[in-house]
Structure formats: C-alpha cells, structure tokens
C-alpha cells in the first residue's frame, strides 16, 4: 500500500473488528488525555473548557462524538445504497478515524493552551484580559495551526471511513458527510450540554 493511501485512507486495509478495537482504545486514550488536560470535546467541531471535570464526562463526550456521525452514516448507507452495510465496519472505521485527534489532544498540554484552560470563567473582565495577555500568542498560533492540521486529518479519515464502510461516494456521499458533520455537531453540542 502506498504511503499516501495509508496516511489519507487506511480503510482499504483496515476495517471491521480490528478497526473497532484500535478505535475504541484511541477513544479511551482521547478521553484520558482530555481529562488530564481539562479540555473537553463539546461537540463534533467544538473543544474547550467546561465545569464538570469528572472522567466519566470526558469519556461520554468522546463516545457521543463517535457514535452520532457513525449512526448517521449507517442510516444513510442503508437508505441511499444497495450495498450490504455492516454496522461493525461503520463503527470500526469511524472510531479509527478519531486516532489523529490523539495528536491534537497531546497539544492540549502545551503551556499556551493550559494557560487558556486555567482562566477562571467567573473572573472579572479585567482579570480575564490580564490572563489572556500573559499567553504567548506566537506559541498559541503555532499550536493552533498544528491542532487544525490534526483535526483536518481526522476528518479526512472520517470521510473516507464513510465512503468505504457505507459505499457513499460522489455528490450523495458529500451531502451525507456535510449533514453528518454540521447536523451531527448541532446534535452533539445539545446532548453534551446536558452532561457538562
């Protein structure tokens, strides 16, 4: 397998129970890293601090942002293709697609992001401004660019996970993917708002 295919679409080689096992371990690791860094997954497209710092909250958030798009993909695959869709392939590939987020989670331990997370949301505006002024904005910019790159990589994998496991391609696949990400983000933010 070419390196470029391995980097951008590993699902021609891995799926099913193997992808599911590796993906679930990755989701558990993301949950642990979020817990240790105090950075929450607030939706499919949202990350940041929140008040509840119990481990179960971080684990539940990561499970929700995995299952919502997986379920949307599975239903769309059943509705829009004649292919035989296996739920284990959809769950496995979508879980595996979260692996690049581990690299993003590691960046949450960098000083600029830890300073950002440590700002008291109940502080006065002047105290919050002083806390933000203490953050090295050049370092914050560099960390943010790397975070966006890892985030984008994960969502490229998520698209390919849908394409391979649900046989959704072309315009139909693109529309399902956009709906799953945008609609799924709205849904996950709403669900997670009840647990944070």
N, C-alpha and C positions, 0 to 999 in steps of 0.2 A: 504494500500500500504506500502511495506517495506521501511524503511528509505533509504537504499542503492539505491533502484529504484527511489525514489523521488530525491535523490541527483544526480544520474547519468542519469536518463531518465524520466523526469517529463511528457513526451509527451504521455504516456499511460493514463494519467489523464487529461491533458490539451492540447487543440488544437483549431483550428478554430478562431472564432471571439474573444473569451476570451483571447487566447494566443496572438492574434494580438494586442488587446488593451493594455494588460500588456507590450508586447514587444515594442510597439511604445512609451509608457510612458518611458520605460527603455532607448530607443534610445535617446529620448529627454533629459533625465537626463544625459546620457553619453555625449551628445553634450554640455550641460551646464557645466558639470564638466571639460570637455576638454577646454572650453572657459575660465573658471575661473583659471585653472591651466596652460593655454597656451600650452597644449600638444595636438598635432594633431594626428588623425588617418590617416596615409599617405597611407594606403593600408590594405588589409585583414590581413597581417602579419607585418605591419610596423607602428610604432608610433614614434613621436618625435616632435621637434620644427619646426616651419615654419614661414614665414614672415607675412602672412596675418592673423590678429587677430580678424577679424570681426566674429560675432556669426554665420552668415549665412554660412560661410566657414566650421565651425565645424559641423553644422547641416547637410550640404550637404555631407561632408566626411562620416558621420555616416550612412546616408541614402544609399550612394553608397556601402559601405562595407556590408550593409544588403541586398540590392537588387541584387547585382551581383551573389553571390552564390545561392540566392533563385531562381533566373531566371534559372541558370544552372541546379539546382536540378529539377525544374519544367519541363524543356525541356527534361532532361534525363529520368524523370519518365514517360513522355508521350511516349518517344521513346523506352524505354527498359522494360516496364512492361505493363501488360494488365489491371492493376488496374485502378479504377476510381480515378484520382488525382484532388483534389480541390485546386485551387490557394490560397484560404484563409487559408487552412491548411499549405501549404508550406510557405506562407508569415508570418503567425502567429507563427509557430514553429521556423522558422529561426530568427525572431525578438526576440522571447522569449529566444532563445539560447544566445543572447547577454547580458543577465542580469548579469552573473558573471563578465563581464567587468566593471560593476559599481564599484565593489570592487577594481579592478585594477586601475580605474580612481581615486578613493579616495587616493590611494597610491601616485599619482602624486603630492599631496600636501605636501608630506614629505620633510624635508629640503634638503636631498641629491639630489632628483630629481628636486626640484625647483632651486637649485644651478646650476644644469646641464642645465636646460632650460634657465636660465638667462645669460649664457655665450654668449657673442656677437660673432656671426659667422663671422663678419668682423674684429675682433680683430687680432692683430699680433700673430704669433705662440707662442711667449714667454708669451704674456698676456693670451692666451688660456690655455697654460700649467700651468700657475700660478693659474688660476681659477679652473682647474681640480685638481691641488694639494691641494686646500683648501677643497675639498669634502671628507667627511669621507667615505673611501672606504669600511669599515666593514659595516657601516649602508647602504651604497649603495648596497652592496652584499645581505644583508638581505632583503631589499626592492625589489631587483631584483628577488630573489627566490620566494617571495610571489607573485609578479606580474606574474611570469611564471606559478605558480600554478593556479591563477585565469584565466589566458589566456588559459591554457590547459583545465580547467574545461569548459569554454565556448565552446571550440572546440570539446570536447566530446559531449556536448549538441547539437552542430551543426550537428555532425554525426548522432546522434540519431533522430534529427529533420528530416533529410533527410530520414533515414531508415523508420521512422513511416509515415511521410506525403507522401512519394513517393514510398513506398514499394520497396526500393532499398537495397538489402542485399547481403551478401557474397562478392565474388570477384568483381562482377559487381558494387555493392554499394561502395566497397573500391576504385575501379578505378575512378568512378564518383566523389567521395569525394576528392580524390587526385587531379584530374583535376580541380575541382571547387575551391579548395584552392590555388593550385600553379598557374593555369591559371587565376583564378579569381584575385589573388594577382597582377599578371603582369598587368591585365586589369585595376584594381582599381588604382594602382600606376600611370598608364598612364593617366587615366581620371582625377584623383585628381591633377596631375601635372599642369593641365590647370586652376585650381581654386585657388591654393595656391599662 
